[in-house]
Amino acid sequence: MEQQRIDVLTSELAMVSLADGISEGEAKTLIRIYSELFIGCGGLVDVTDSGDHWLVVGFVRRGAEEVHGFKIMKNTGEIISTVGPSFKEYSKMIW
């Protein structure tokens, strides 16, 4: 990935704040960045409210397999992925 695109993603990631928990809009920003960085075929497309976490909706791989169990914790921003790396701190997604 080119440095210019990484810089854009880094600035978008910096806009996400844990001050009041992860909002729906912030969760969508996180899955868009995650999808661009780690999902080759398919993508993460939406989130649904599941109480203490956002459940991620998406399809991956050539067979468009539905994503199951991928979530973003509202109070910590932890990303728990079933299709790629997980992150205790979402800010570590771009290194």
Secondary structure, DSSP 8 states (H G I E B T S, - for coil): --HHHHHHHHHHHHT---TT---HHHHHHHHHHHHHHH-SSEEEEEEEE-SSEEEEEEEETTTTEE--S-EEETTT--EE-SSS--BSSGGGG--
